[in-house]
Amino acid sequence: MEPTLTAYPAARTGLVVIDVLNDFLAEGGKATPFVKEVVDGVQLVGNLQRLLAGARAAGVRVFYAPHRINAQSYLGWRYLTPTASRTRDYQMFWEGSWGADYFAALAPQPGDHLIAPHRGASAFVSTDLDAQLRQNGIEHVVLAGMAANTCVEATGRYAVEMGYHVTFLKDAVAADAWESQRAAVEVNYPRIGHAVLTIDKLLAQLDRPSMAELD
């Protein structure tokens, strides 16, 4: 899929990093055994480190969107999805636990933006993500993190409906199985988003802000 932008203006581009948490990425994480094969296969951690370094160097704002739940999260929900039920029953991403902490190698840095936790798949629902993006003048949303076919995809779908230009990064996401990875990256992303790029292609297309934009 060809991008609709020849360059991404750094001052109006936001990198949304989803669910880079210990329960997904650290040894001993509750979901790590299920995603490890794809995470390692796509070299996700190293790729995300390179993406974050390049984005920050270019002046792109970084927004961290974590998945965290607690005993109150699903009260009143009559119909839980199988994924939400497993997350609750195994207390994955449980608020206050080590598993819900950011994976150290990908943790937020000073100047990054922290979004209120989401309970379901979309990082927009019941959070301040849209408000923080708009307050910072973001028009172009770039998505990365976990998991490719659930929270990343759901957040991208929602962002399109909210009027953002949406870019998925094919080498900055991972899923719980290769079939899920391919379905997201090769089938769904090109139909949902405005662009599906590699990290290198995105970084090459970032326009650093002018001095006027920084004032």
C-alpha positions, 0 to 999 in steps of 0.5 A, a space after each residue: 500500500 502506497 502512503 498518502 504522504 510523501 513526508 510526515 511533519 514531525 510537529 503533527 505526527 504522534 507515535 502511539 506505543 501500545 501495551 509494551 508491558 512486562 506481561 507481554 515482553 519480559 521473561 516471566 510475563 503472563 502472556 509472554 509464552 504465547 507471544 514470544 515466538 512472534 516477538 522474537 521472530 520479528 525482533 520486536 524489542 530491538 525494532 521498537 528501540 530503534 523506532 523510539 530513538 528515531 522518532 524522538 530525535 526527529 521531534 515526534 511526540 510519543 504517546 504510551 497507551 497501556 492496557 491495565 485492569 483491576 477488579 472493578 474494570 468489567 463491573 456491569 459488562 454483561 458480555 465479556 469477550 473471550 480475550 477480556 475474560 482470560 485477561 481478567 481470570 489470569 489477572 494479566 496487566 493487573 493494575 499495580 502488578 509487575 506485569 502491568 509495568 512498562 518493559 524496561 527497555 521500552 519505558 517512557 522517557 521524559 517528555 513522552 505522554 502517558 495515556 490513561 489505561 484502556 480496558 478493552 482493545 482500543 486505546 481510545 475508548 474510556 481514555 484521554 488519548 484523543 484529547 492528548 493527541 488533539 491538544 498537541 496538534 497531532 493529525 498523523 497517528 503512527 501505531 506500534 506495539 502489542 498485539 498486532 491483531 487486537 489492541 493495535 488494530 482496534 486502535 487504528 480502526 478507531 483512529 480512522 473513524 476519529 479523522 486521523 491519518 493512520 499509519 501502521 508499521 509492519 515491523 513494529 508489532 507482534 501477535 500471539 501466532 504467525 497466522 494472526 500476525 499475517 492477517 493483521 499486517 498483510 490483510 487488515 492493515 492495508 484495508 484500514 489505514 492510510 499507510 503500512 510502512 516499515 520503520 526505516 521507511 517511516 523514519 526516512 519520511 519524517 520532516 523535522 519541525 522548523 524553528 517556527 513550529 518549535 516556538 
